[in-house]
Amino acid sequence: MPPPRPAEGDPGASLDLVFSSAPATLPAPLRRRYRRHEWRRVRTGASGAGVWRLSGRTSLYVKLADRDELTAEADRCAWLGRAGIGAPEVVDLDDDGERAWLVTTEVPGRPLSGEWPAHHRAPIVAALARFTRHLHDLPVADCPFDRRLSITLPLARQRVEAGLVDAADFDAERRGRTAGELLPLLEEGAPEGEDAVICHGDLTLDNVLVDPVTLDWSGVVDVGRLGVADRHQDLALACRELAADAAGRFGPPFVRAFLEHYGSHLVDPDRLDYYRLLDEFF
């Protein structure tokens, strides 16, 4: 039996709500274009913003956000496709003068954060390492997107000054501290030089997809932060995710396995710590 469906636009409604058509809180042109799809909210935000999965003749995803943010993500999706990496294909990027949306295709595969049998966990962590190394081995000169510290440190300061950093979401060792307290540590503790590669930028278990048959990586999603950066930007997030997996499916042995498959000789523990700190600001 399907779950009860609260009134469309109910701000207190939980995730995973299903609507037979687009909720009235969404922009009218977007609703009209995809009126024959069933809409399921998978991530929420204010005033109808967030991410929706559309089911119909094809499966699509709709993201509502700032137009510049969505354009940056669309550009990166297209670049990844040209580089031979599975990524969402852009179907629609538009706005109604007030709100913008990005509609993309579904990428085949299952996220590493999904339900996997215990005997599949080691192979999918190896697949995560293979994907990461494959992306990092692409020629930096071919990537037009820059996410080095000369870009991200000023962005971190801007986010602190605008009150956009959520201290409640800090890692356990930094809970109880403010973004303003951590900002000097970030700015003054930047390592000398950067081991520059092409990074995903948000390499979490949700964002890497694996083929459930071959157990190899099939693609990535949420690529708005993709760009040239220190390799430890990606490694730090992947290690944190594997170590702190709330469901207890992974843990420290899988962190070690991930780094060994990736190439542990390339890893600097101090840089892992620094880039985990950097991620607190985004």
Secondary structure by P-SEA (a helix, b strand, c coil): cccccccccccccccccccccccccccaaaaaacccbbbbbcccccccbbbbbbbcccccccccccaaaaaaaaaaaaaaaaacccccccccccccccccbbbbbbbccccccccccccaaaaaaaaaaaaaaaaaaccccccccccccccaaaaaaaaaaacccccccccccccccccccaaaaaaaaccccccccccccccccccbbbcccccccccccccccccccccaaaaaaaaaaaaacccccccaaaaaaaaaaaccccccaaaaaaaaaaaccc
